Amino acid sequence: MGEMQVRADAYYGAQTGRAVENFPISDLRLPRRFIEAMGLIKYAAAIANEELGAVTKERTELIKRAAMEVMDGKLDDQFVVDVFQTGSGTSTNMNTNEVIASRANEMATGKRGGKEPVHPNDHVNQQQSSNDTIPTAMHVSAAVAMQELVASLNHLRNLLTQKASQFDAVVKIGRTHLQDATPIRLGQEISGWAHQAKLSAERATRAAEALYELPLGGTAVGTGINSHPDFAKKAIAVIAAETKLPFRETANHFEAQAGKDAVVEASGQLKTIATSLTKIANDIRWLASGPRCGLGEITIPATQPGSSIMPGKVNPVMCEMVLQVCAQVIGNDATITYGNAIGSTFELNVMMPVMAYNLLQSVELLSKASRVFADRCVAGLEADEERCRAMVEQSPAMCTSLAPLIGYDEAAAIAKEAFKSGKTVREVALEKKVLDEKRLEEALDPRSMTEPSADRIGSAGG
């Protein structure tokens, strides 16, 4: 394609320079984790190539040393290709090949760049194609990142479980349809959040499991042209050893390169996690609303001033941060889903860079957000027991426990009169003498309403 000017101090070469010139689209670059995975793939490939006699020991050692610098982040400023590029990620693969070859040659000769003794295609890219290295890097980088997400979600779960135990004795009003419902213990309510966090960690684990099959070895279209039959097995064994994760060669290279179903599956799990965190954050900010004119059943830590005009105002900023992260993750999933649907044609998906960027962003955001939310909001959550008690007593829904004893219609009439008069259900029931005082006291005990009872069976409402 003719000459291409590249900065004299750059490690990358002409193909990368041409990509930079062709794709001046955004300031977005593939994340550090993805570049680290690319370095690992080239490191693993070099070892496999030496074992198979495809690259000399001397060149292998140079490639390994340069690839390790890529893995360690020492050459991050050399990865300059926009996310919005060729759909196969060829520009990023060549960016990696050129940087590693250039750095290897500098180690060998003292001069940066060139193609001797290490050539970016003939040696660094030996037995590989962009079409199998880029999807492999997608899987490796996301599966590794997923381990941190699992840890963060388990951390959130542990703090929520502690809070559920701490507030198990606090009885508050339950709500359905945003209206009063029967009493519930605050510990029970929080236990639901804790279980959501537990299931979210399990979903993140399943998301990683969907990514353990790697396309490496399929080269251009899945046939493995220009590669040894044992290359993929040997290289992937190195990747598995370095990451301590059970990566394995795909059972079908044609599926693995033509479609990105596993990435969509992983993203779908992340979207589900996002909806769970949205529920938790939303519940907490509503229960903490006030401080005097809202629900106010719980309090959360004051982390920063909430208003530039209203002195003393404190907002549920950690909850809001989580909600924004979850909105981004749900949007990312839409991009990934569309990318697989429209980009998977014949033997190659051509939406991989943007899918990789969004998948990794989702993992990273959820991981950081859930840990910060746990430490800076959940850990400091407290209950306003007096307010919880008062709101339970004021609720017309207290009449629910009377229905099995006096019938649904009479209980409903008591609830209606209590609401209309401003009295409590207890006061109206006492006035009407529907039960003797001792039996009424037992029936209207809020704590007893938070568990099943064999001697009080009836319709529980809707």
Secondary structure as GFF3:
##gff-version 3
##sequence-region A 1 462
A	DSSP	alpha_helix	14	22	.	.	.	ID=ss1
A	DSSP	alpha_helix	32	51	.	.	.	ID=ss2
A	DSSP	alpha_helix	57	71	.	.	.	ID=ss3
A	DSSP	three_ten_helix	76	78	.	.	.	ID=ss4
A	DSSP	alpha_helix	90	109	.	.	.	ID=ss5
A	DSSP	pi_helix	120	124	.	.	.	ID=ss6
A	DSSP	alpha_helix	130	166	.	.	.	ID=ss7
A	DSSP	beta_strand	171	176	.	.	.	ID=ss8
A	DSSP	beta_strand	179	185	.	.	.	ID=ss9
A	DSSP	alpha_helix	186	209	.	.	.	ID=ss10
A	DSSP	beta_strand	213	214	.	.	.	ID=ss11
A	DSSP	alpha_helix	231	243	.	.	.	ID=ss12
A	DSSP	beta_strand	248	249	.	.	.	ID=ss13
A	DSSP	alpha_helix	253	258	.	.	.	ID=ss14
A	DSSP	alpha_helix	261	287	.	.	.	ID=ss15
A	DSSP	beta_strand	298	299	.	.	.	ID=ss16
A	DSSP	alpha_helix	317	343	.	.	.	ID=ss17
A	DSSP	beta_strand	344	345	.	.	.	ID=ss18
A	DSSP	beta_strand	348	349	.	.	.	ID=ss19
A	DSSP	alpha_helix	352	376	.	.	.	ID=ss20
A	DSSP	three_ten_helix	378	380	.	.	.	ID=ss21
A	DSSP	beta_strand	382	383	.	.	.	ID=ss22
A	DSSP	alpha_helix	385	394	.	.	.	ID=ss23
A	DSSP	three_ten_helix	396	402	.	.	.	ID=ss24
A	DSSP	alpha_helix	403	406	.	.	.	ID=ss25
A	DSSP	alpha_helix	408	421	.	.	.	ID=ss26
A	DSSP	alpha_helix	425	432	.	.	.	ID=ss27
A	DSSP	alpha_helix	437	443	.	.	.	ID=ss28
A	DSSP	three_ten_helix	446	450	.	.	.	ID=ss29
###
